[in-house]
Amino acid sequence: MRRADREKSSLFAMEVLRDCEYAALATVNADGTPYCIPVSPVLIEDKIYFHCALEGKKLDNIRQNNAVCISGVRYTKLLPENFTTEYESAVASGICEIIEDETEKIAVLRAICEKYAKAGMNKFNAQAEKSLSVTCVCKIRIAEITGKANINKL
């Protein structure tokens, strides 16, 4: 990392990915060009999960090359008077797999809903039953993770 003074621990980076509202997932197109799309991640133990539709470019890419990179930010504050931005960020790379096991899918969807739709958890079982067959869940096994922050200490 070029700015060693901003480098944070892998634990810090995991916390960023746990807390961020969304993250940018990068995959590789069949022609070798990059493709990046926002996802709503959830961290369970040391793995990153997200959900999506059963079809699309993201899944096509993962099926042909499951190496991915994901980046999340949990805090930003513009400081235009100082020509800088405060932030806390994380970047993780690893191998992505599509979850086929229904029990694992439901557990991950529950965790996603607890993070993003906690107020509606009383409807989770009915919604999961309705949408499970049209929902894909993916798991990223982290190979490398870095954290970085620029927090103004004035």
PyMOL commands that place a pseudoatom at each C-alpha (Angstrom):
pseudoatom trace, name=CA, resn=MET, resi=1, chain=A, elem=C, hetatm=0, pos=[0.000, 0.000, 0.000]
pseudoatom trace, name=CA, resn=ARG, resi=2, chain=A, elem=C, hetatm=0, pos=[1.440, 3.325, -1.071]
pseudoatom trace, name=CA, resn=ARG, resi=3, chain=A, elem=C, hetatm=0, pos=[0.143, 5.280, 1.948]
pseudoatom trace, name=CA, resn=ALA, resi=4, chain=A, elem=C, hetatm=0, pos=[1.350, 3.126, 4.832]
pseudoatom trace, name=CA, resn=ASP, resi=5, chain=A, elem=C, hetatm=0, pos=[0.204, 5.825, 7.257]
pseudoatom trace, name=CA, resn=ARG, resi=6, chain=A, elem=C, hetatm=0, pos=[-3.394, 5.084, 6.219]
pseudoatom trace, name=CA, resn=GLU, resi=7, chain=A, elem=C, hetatm=0, pos=[-3.135, 1.297, 6.261]
pseudoatom trace, name=CA, resn=LYS, resi=8, chain=A, elem=C, hetatm=0, pos=[-5.418, -0.490, 8.708]
pseudoatom trace, name=CA, resn=SER, resi=9, chain=A, elem=C, hetatm=0, pos=[-5.596, -4.058, 9.949]
pseudoatom trace, name=CA, resn=SER, resi=10, chain=A, elem=C, hetatm=0, pos=[-7.466, -6.890, 8.295]
pseudoatom trace, name=CA, resn=LEU, resi=11, chain=A, elem=C, hetatm=0, pos=[-9.841, -6.858, 11.291]
pseudoatom trace, name=CA, resn=PHE, resi=12, chain=A, elem=C, hetatm=0, pos=[-10.603, -3.191, 10.562]
pseudoatom trace, name=CA, resn=ALA, resi=13, chain=A, elem=C, hetatm=0, pos=[-11.212, -4.063, 6.912]
pseudoatom trace, name=CA, resn=MET, resi=14, chain=A, elem=C, hetatm=0, pos=[-13.610, -6.872, 7.884]
pseudoatom trace, name=CA, resn=GLU, resi=15, chain=A, elem=C, hetatm=0, pos=[-15.519, -4.409, 10.095]
pseudoatom trace, name=CA, resn=VAL, resi=16, chain=A, elem=C, hetatm=0, pos=[-15.823, -1.981, 7.176]
pseudoatom trace, name=CA, resn=LEU, resi=17, chain=A, elem=C, hetatm=0, pos=[-17.250, -4.716, 4.950]
pseudoatom trace, name=CA, resn=ARG, resi=18, chain=A, elem=C, hetatm=0, pos=[-19.586, -5.792, 7.757]
pseudoatom trace, name=CA, resn=ASP, resi=19, chain=A, elem=C, hetatm=0, pos=[-20.910, -2.240, 8.255]
pseudoatom trace, name=CA, resn=CYS, resi=20, chain=A, elem=C, hetatm=0, pos=[-20.979, -0.752, 4.740]
pseudoatom trace, name=CA, resn=GLU, resi=21, chain=A, elem=C, hetatm=0, pos=[-24.374, -0.221, 3.099]
pseudoatom trace, name=CA, resn=TYR, resi=22, chain=A, elem=C, hetatm=0, pos=[-23.174, -1.378, -0.291]
pseudoatom trace, name=CA, resn=ALA, resi=23, chain=A, elem=C, hetatm=0, pos=[-19.969, -2.451, -1.951]
pseudoatom trace, name=CA, resn=ALA, resi=24, chain=A, elem=C, hetatm=0, pos=[-18.667, -2.501, -5.499]
pseudoatom trace, name=CA, resn=LEU, resi=25, chain=A, elem=C, hetatm=0, pos=[-18.079, -6.023, -6.820]
pseudoatom trace, name=CA, resn=ALA, resi=26, chain=A, elem=C, hetatm=0, pos=[-15.582, -6.368, -9.659]
pseudoatom trace, name=CA, resn=THR, resi=27, chain=A, elem=C, hetatm=0, pos=[-15.619, -9.365, -11.979]
pseudoatom trace, name=CA, resn=VAL, resi=28, chain=A, elem=C, hetatm=0, pos=[-13.961, -10.102, -15.327]
pseudoatom trace, name=CA, resn=ASN, resi=29, chain=A, elem=C, hetatm=0, pos=[-15.914, -10.240, -18.592]
pseudoatom trace, name=CA, resn=ALA, resi=30, chain=A, elem=C, hetatm=0, pos=[-15.283, -13.100, -21.010]
pseudoatom trace, name=CA, resn=ASP, resi=31, chain=A, elem=C, hetatm=0, pos=[-13.161, -10.762, -23.175]
pseudoatom trace, name=CA, resn=GLY, resi=32, chain=A, elem=C, hetatm=0, pos=[-10.949, -9.893, -20.181]
pseudoatom trace, name=CA, resn=THR, resi=33, chain=A, elem=C, hetatm=0, pos=[-12.380, -6.436, -19.578]
pseudoatom trace, name=CA, resn=PRO, resi=34, chain=A, elem=C, hetatm=0, pos=[-13.491, -5.439, -16.075]
pseudoatom trace, name=CA, resn=TYR, resi=35, chain=A, elem=C, hetatm=0, pos=[-17.105, -5.295, -14.897]
pseudoatom trace, name=CA, resn=CYS, resi=36, chain=A, elem=C, hetatm=0, pos=[-18.085, -3.667, -11.617]
pseudoatom trace, name=CA, resn=ILE, resi=37, chain=A, elem=C, hetatm=0, pos=[-21.525, -3.503, -9.997]
pseudoatom trace, name=CA, resn=PRO, resi=38, chain=A, elem=C, hetatm=0, pos=[-22.871, -2.527, -6.566]
pseudoatom trace, name=CA, resn=VAL, resi=39, chain=A, elem=C, hetatm=0, pos=[-24.053, -5.282, -4.231]
pseudoatom trace, name=CA, resn=SER, resi=40, chain=A, elem=C, hetatm=0, pos=[-25.436, -5.375, -0.687]
pseudoatom trace, name=CA, resn=PRO, resi=41, chain=A, elem=C, hetatm=0, pos=[-22.891, -7.452, 1.212]
pseudoatom trace, name=CA, resn=VAL, resi=42, chain=A, elem=C, hetatm=0, pos=[-23.198, -9.248, 4.500]
pseudoatom trace, name=CA, resn=LEU, resi=43, chain=A, elem=C, hetatm=0, pos=[-20.252, -10.662, 6.397]
pseudoatom trace, name=CA, resn=ILE, resi=44, chain=A, elem=C, hetatm=0, pos=[-20.691, -14.027, 8.098]
pseudoatom trace, name=CA, resn=GLU, resi=45, chain=A, elem=C, hetatm=0, pos=[-17.606, -15.166, 9.958]
pseudoatom trace, name=CA, resn=ASP, resi=46, chain=A, elem=C, hetatm=0, pos=[-14.800, -14.589, 7.440]
pseudoatom trace, name=CA, resn=LYS, resi=47, chain=A, elem=C, hetatm=0, pos=[-16.856, -14.785, 4.245]
pseudoatom trace, name=CA, resn=ILE, resi=48, chain=A, elem=C, hetatm=0, pos=[-18.682, -12.116, 2.261]
pseudoatom trace, name=CA, resn=TYR, resi=49, chain=A, elem=C, hetatm=0, pos=[-22.116, -12.925, 0.860]
pseudoatom trace, name=CA, resn=PHE, resi=50, chain=A, elem=C, hetatm=0, pos=[-24.493, -11.108, -1.471]
pseudoatom trace, name=CA, resn=HIS, resi=51, chain=A, elem=C, hetatm=0, pos=[-27.699, -11.937, -3.280]
pseudoatom trace, name=CA, resn=CYS, resi=52, chain=A, elem=C, hetatm=0, pos=[-28.836, -11.280, -6.830]
pseudoatom trace, name=CA, resn=ALA, resi=53, chain=A, elem=C, hetatm=0, pos=[-31.077, -12.531, -9.597]
pseudoatom trace, name=CA, resn=LEU, resi=54, chain=A, elem=C, hetatm=0, pos=[-30.427, -15.953, -11.100]
pseudoatom trace, name=CA, resn=GLU, resi=55, chain=A, elem=C, hetatm=0, pos=[-29.225, -14.471, -14.396]
pseudoatom trace, name=CA, resn=GLY, resi=56, chain=A, elem=C, hetatm=0, pos=[-27.073, -11.584, -15.501]
pseudoatom trace, name=CA, resn=LYS, resi=57, chain=A, elem=C, hetatm=0, pos=[-23.602, -10.449, -16.469]
pseudoatom trace, name=CA, resn=LYS, resi=58, chain=A, elem=C, hetatm=0, pos=[-22.278, -10.669, -12.911]
pseudoatom trace, name=CA, resn=LEU, resi=59, chain=A, elem=C, hetatm=0, pos=[-23.168, -14.373, -12.653]
pseudoatom trace, name=CA, resn=ASP, resi=60, chain=A, elem=C, hetatm=0, pos=[-22.034, -15.085, -16.217]
pseudoatom trace, name=CA, resn=ASN, resi=61, chain=A, elem=C, hetatm=0, pos=[-18.654, -13.637, -15.278]
pseudoatom trace, name=CA, resn=ILE, resi=62, chain=A, elem=C, hetatm=0, pos=[-18.436, -15.551, -11.994]
pseudoatom trace, name=CA, resn=ARG, resi=63, chain=A, elem=C, hetatm=0, pos=[-19.266, -18.804, -13.768]
pseudoatom trace, name=CA, resn=GLN, resi=64, chain=A, elem=C, hetatm=0, pos=[-16.458, -18.351, -16.296]
pseudoatom trace, name=CA, resn=ASN, resi=65, chain=A, elem=C, hetatm=0, pos=[-13.913, -16.788, -13.888]
pseudoatom trace, name=CA, resn=ASN, resi=66, chain=A, elem=C, hetatm=0, pos=[-14.716, -16.828, -10.185]
pseudoatom trace, name=CA, resn=ALA, resi=67, chain=A, elem=C, hetatm=0, pos=[-11.902, -14.495, -9.125]
pseudoatom trace, name=CA, resn=VAL, resi=68, chain=A, elem=C, hetatm=0, pos=[-13.500, -11.318, -7.761]
pseudoatom trace, name=CA, resn=CYS, resi=69, chain=A, elem=C, hetatm=0, pos=[-12.667, -8.146, -5.895]
pseudoatom trace, name=CA, resn=ILE, resi=70, chain=A, elem=C, hetatm=0, pos=[-15.023, -6.208, -3.636]
pseudoatom trace, name=CA, resn=SER, resi=71, chain=A, elem=C, hetatm=0, pos=[-14.602, -2.739, -2.154]
pseudoatom trace, name=CA, resn=GLY, resi=72, chain=A, elem=C, hetatm=0, pos=[-16.690, -1.076, 0.539]
pseudoatom trace, name=CA, resn=VAL, resi=73, chain=A, elem=C, hetatm=0, pos=[-16.714, 2.237, 2.384]
pseudoatom trace, name=CA, resn=ARG, resi=74, chain=A, elem=C, hetatm=0, pos=[-18.462, 2.773, 5.689]
pseudoatom trace, name=CA, resn=TYR, resi=75, chain=A, elem=C, hetatm=0, pos=[-17.722, 6.431, 6.341]
pseudoatom trace, name=CA, resn=THR, resi=76, chain=A, elem=C, hetatm=0, pos=[-16.965, 9.476, 4.218]
pseudoatom trace, name=CA, resn=LYS, resi=77, chain=A, elem=C, hetatm=0, pos=[-16.819, 13.159, 4.951]
pseudoatom trace, name=CA, resn=LEU, resi=78, chain=A, elem=C, hetatm=0, pos=[-15.786, 15.746, 2.386]
pseudoatom trace, name=CA, resn=LEU, resi=79, chain=A, elem=C, hetatm=0, pos=[-13.292, 18.334, 3.663]
pseudoatom trace, name=CA, resn=PRO, resi=80, chain=A, elem=C, hetatm=0, pos=[-13.129, 20.756, 0.723]
pseudoatom trace, name=CA, resn=GLU, resi=81, chain=A, elem=C, hetatm=0, pos=[-11.310, 23.395, 2.778]
pseudoatom trace, name=CA, resn=ASN, resi=82, chain=A, elem=C, hetatm=0, pos=[-8.471, 20.881, 3.177]
pseudoatom trace, name=CA, resn=PHE, resi=83, chain=A, elem=C, hetatm=0, pos=[-8.768, 19.404, -0.339]
pseudoatom trace, name=CA, resn=THR, resi=84, chain=A, elem=C, hetatm=0, pos=[-9.311, 15.944, 1.089]
pseudoatom trace, name=CA, resn=THR, resi=85, chain=A, elem=C, hetatm=0, pos=[-11.908, 13.421, 2.217]
pseudoatom trace, name=CA, resn=GLU, resi=86, chain=A, elem=C, hetatm=0, pos=[-12.126, 11.474, 5.444]
pseudoatom trace, name=CA, resn=TYR, resi=87, chain=A, elem=C, hetatm=0, pos=[-12.975, 7.822, 4.815]
pseudoatom trace, name=CA, resn=GLU, resi=88, chain=A, elem=C, hetatm=0, pos=[-12.774, 4.240, 6.025]
pseudoatom trace, name=CA, resn=SER, resi=89, chain=A, elem=C, hetatm=0, pos=[-12.512, 1.629, 3.289]
pseudoatom trace, name=CA, resn=ALA, resi=90, chain=A, elem=C, hetatm=0, pos=[-11.753, -2.000, 2.599]
pseudoatom trace, name=CA, resn=VAL, resi=91, chain=A, elem=C, hetatm=0, pos=[-10.798, -4.027, -0.449]
pseudoatom trace, name=CA, resn=ALA, resi=92, chain=A, elem=C, hetatm=0, pos=[-10.999, -7.820, -0.514]
pseudoatom trace, name=CA, resn=SER, resi=93, chain=A, elem=C, hetatm=0, pos=[-10.179, -10.248, -3.281]
pseudoatom trace, name=CA, resn=GLY, resi=94, chain=A, elem=C, hetatm=0, pos=[-11.004, -13.896, -3.415]
pseudoatom trace, name=CA, resn=ILE, resi=95, chain=A, elem=C, hetatm=0, pos=[-12.951, -16.682, -5.020]
pseudoatom trace, name=CA, resn=CYS, resi=96, chain=A, elem=C, hetatm=0, pos=[-16.703, -16.412, -5.467]
pseudoatom trace, name=CA, resn=GLU, resi=97, chain=A, elem=C, hetatm=0, pos=[-19.015, -19.378, -5.499]
pseudoatom trace, name=CA, resn=ILE, resi=98, chain=A, elem=C, hetatm=0, pos=[-22.732, -19.712, -6.102]
pseudoatom trace, name=CA, resn=ILE, resi=99, chain=A, elem=C, hetatm=0, pos=[-24.498, -21.269, -3.129]
pseudoatom trace, name=CA, resn=GLU, resi=100, chain=A, elem=C, hetatm=0, pos=[-26.670, -24.238, -4.079]
pseudoatom trace, name=CA, resn=ASP, resi=101, chain=A, elem=C, hetatm=0, pos=[-27.525, -25.531, -0.586]
pseudoatom trace, name=CA, resn=GLU, resi=102, chain=A, elem=C, hetatm=0, pos=[-31.008, -24.267, 0.325]
pseudoatom trace, name=CA, resn=THR, resi=103, chain=A, elem=C, hetatm=0, pos=[-30.332, -24.204, 4.081]
pseudoatom trace, name=CA, resn=GLU, resi=104, chain=A, elem=C, hetatm=0, pos=[-27.231, -22.049, 3.590]
pseudoatom trace, name=CA, resn=LYS, resi=105, chain=A, elem=C, hetatm=0, pos=[-29.102, -19.776, 1.160]
pseudoatom trace, name=CA, resn=ILE, resi=106, chain=A, elem=C, hetatm=0, pos=[-31.882, -19.177, 3.687]
pseudoatom trace, name=CA, resn=ALA, resi=107, chain=A, elem=C, hetatm=0, pos=[-29.388, -18.478, 6.481]
pseudoatom trace, name=CA, resn=VAL, resi=108, chain=A, elem=C, hetatm=0, pos=[-27.581, -15.935, 4.309]
pseudoatom trace, name=CA, resn=LEU, resi=109, chain=A, elem=C, hetatm=0, pos=[-30.819, -14.300, 3.156]
pseudoatom trace, name=CA, resn=ARG, resi=110, chain=A, elem=C, hetatm=0, pos=[-31.858, -14.029, 6.810]
pseudoatom trace, name=CA, resn=ALA, resi=111, chain=A, elem=C, hetatm=0, pos=[-28.555, -12.306, 7.634]
pseudoatom trace, name=CA, resn=ILE, resi=112, chain=A, elem=C, hetatm=0, pos=[-28.981, -9.936, 4.674]
pseudoatom trace, name=CA, resn=CYS, resi=113, chain=A, elem=C, hetatm=0, pos=[-32.514, -9.073, 5.765]
pseudoatom trace, name=CA, resn=GLU, resi=114, chain=A, elem=C, hetatm=0, pos=[-31.410, -8.573, 9.378]
pseudoatom trace, name=CA, resn=LYS, resi=115, chain=A, elem=C, hetatm=0, pos=[-28.855, -6.054, 8.124]
pseudoatom trace, name=CA, resn=TYR, resi=116, chain=A, elem=C, hetatm=0, pos=[-30.963, -4.230, 5.537]
pseudoatom trace, name=CA, resn=ALA, resi=117, chain=A, elem=C, hetatm=0, pos=[-34.618, -4.828, 6.495]
pseudoatom trace, name=CA, resn=LYS, resi=118, chain=A, elem=C, hetatm=0, pos=[-34.651, -5.509, 10.229]
pseudoatom trace, name=CA, resn=ALA, resi=119, chain=A, elem=C, hetatm=0, pos=[-38.064, -3.881, 10.695]
pseudoatom trace, name=CA, resn=GLY, resi=120, chain=A, elem=C, hetatm=0, pos=[-39.630, -6.400, 8.304]
pseudoatom trace, name=CA, resn=MET, resi=121, chain=A, elem=C, hetatm=0, pos=[-38.193, -9.593, 9.799]
pseudoatom trace, name=CA, resn=ASN, resi=122, chain=A, elem=C, hetatm=0, pos=[-41.664, -10.734, 10.887]
pseudoatom trace, name=CA, resn=LYS, resi=123, chain=A, elem=C, hetatm=0, pos=[-42.346, -11.289, 7.163]
pseudoatom trace, name=CA, resn=PHE, resi=124, chain=A, elem=C, hetatm=0, pos=[-39.047, -13.024, 6.407]
pseudoatom trace, name=CA, resn=ASN, resi=125, chain=A, elem=C, hetatm=0, pos=[-40.254, -16.631, 6.287]
pseudoatom trace, name=CA, resn=ALA, resi=126, chain=A, elem=C, hetatm=0, pos=[-43.100, -15.849, 3.885]
pseudoatom trace, name=CA, resn=GLN, resi=127, chain=A, elem=C, hetatm=0, pos=[-40.865, -13.716, 1.672]
pseudoatom trace, name=CA, resn=ALA, resi=128, chain=A, elem=C, hetatm=0, pos=[-38.073, -16.302, 1.641]
pseudoatom trace, name=CA, resn=GLU, resi=129, chain=A, elem=C, hetatm=0, pos=[-40.503, -19.040, 0.656]
pseudoatom trace, name=CA, resn=LYS, resi=130, chain=A, elem=C, hetatm=0, pos=[-41.865, -16.849, -2.143]
pseudoatom trace, name=CA, resn=SER, resi=131, chain=A, elem=C, hetatm=0, pos=[-38.521, -15.689, -3.567]
pseudoatom trace, name=CA, resn=LEU, resi=132, chain=A, elem=C, hetatm=0, pos=[-36.020, -18.458, -2.805]
pseudoatom trace, name=CA, resn=SER, resi=133, chain=A, elem=C, hetatm=0, pos=[-36.416, -20.128, -6.198]
pseudoatom trace, name=CA, resn=VAL, resi=134, chain=A, elem=C, hetatm=0, pos=[-35.643, -16.884, -8.064]
pseudoatom trace, name=CA, resn=THR, resi=135, chain=A, elem=C, hetatm=0, pos=[-32.815, -15.655, -5.836]
pseudoatom trace, name=CA, resn=CYS, resi=136, chain=A, elem=C, hetatm=0, pos=[-29.136, -16.445, -6.149]
pseudoatom trace, name=CA, resn=VAL, resi=137, chain=A, elem=C, hetatm=0, pos=[-26.766, -16.217, -3.194]
pseudoatom trace, name=CA, resn=CYS, resi=138, chain=A, elem=C, hetatm=0, pos=[-23.012, -15.954, -3.658]
pseudoatom trace, name=CA, resn=LYS, resi=139, chain=A, elem=C, hetatm=0, pos=[-20.140, -16.441, -1.215]
pseudoatom trace, name=CA, resn=ILE, resi=140, chain=A, elem=C, hetatm=0, pos=[-16.700, -14.869, -1.473]
pseudoatom trace, name=CA, resn=ARG, resi=141, chain=A, elem=C, hetatm=0, pos=[-13.895, -16.732, 0.241]
pseudoatom trace, name=CA, resn=ILE, resi=142, chain=A, elem=C, hetatm=0, pos=[-11.432, -13.980, 1.052]
pseudoatom trace, name=CA, resn=ALA, resi=143, chain=A, elem=C, hetatm=0, pos=[-7.863, -14.551, -0.138]
pseudoatom trace, name=CA, resn=GLU, resi=144, chain=A, elem=C, hetatm=0, pos=[-6.574, -11.051, 0.608]
pseudoatom trace, name=CA, resn=ILE, resi=145, chain=A, elem=C, hetatm=0, pos=[-8.062, -8.074, 2.436]
pseudoatom trace, name=CA, resn=THR, resi=146, chain=A, elem=C, hetatm=0, pos=[-6.771, -4.588, 3.141]
pseudoatom trace, name=CA, resn=GLY, resi=147, chain=A, elem=C, hetatm=0, pos=[-8.151, -1.658, 5.076]
pseudoatom trace, name=CA, resn=LYS, resi=148, chain=A, elem=C, hetatm=0, pos=[-7.415, 2.014, 4.710]
pseudoatom trace, name=CA, resn=ALA, resi=149, chain=A, elem=C, hetatm=0, pos=[-8.583, 5.174, 6.469]
pseudoatom trace, name=CA, resn=ASN, resi=150, chain=A, elem=C, hetatm=0, pos=[-8.001, 8.889, 6.413]
pseudoatom trace, name=CA, resn=ILE, resi=151, chain=A, elem=C, hetatm=0, pos=[-9.499, 10.316, 9.566]
pseudoatom trace, name=CA, resn=ASN, resi=152, chain=A, elem=C, hetatm=0, pos=[-8.776, 13.957, 10.346]
pseudoatom trace, name=CA, resn=LYS, resi=153, chain=A, elem=C, hetatm=0, pos=[-7.301, 14.214, 13.826]
pseudoatom trace, name=CA, resn=LEU, resi=154, chain=A, elem=C, hetatm=0, pos=[-7.584, 18.000, 14.179]
for i in range(1, 154): cmd.bond("trace and resi %d" % i, "trace and resi %d" % (i + 1))
show_as sticks, trace
zoom trace
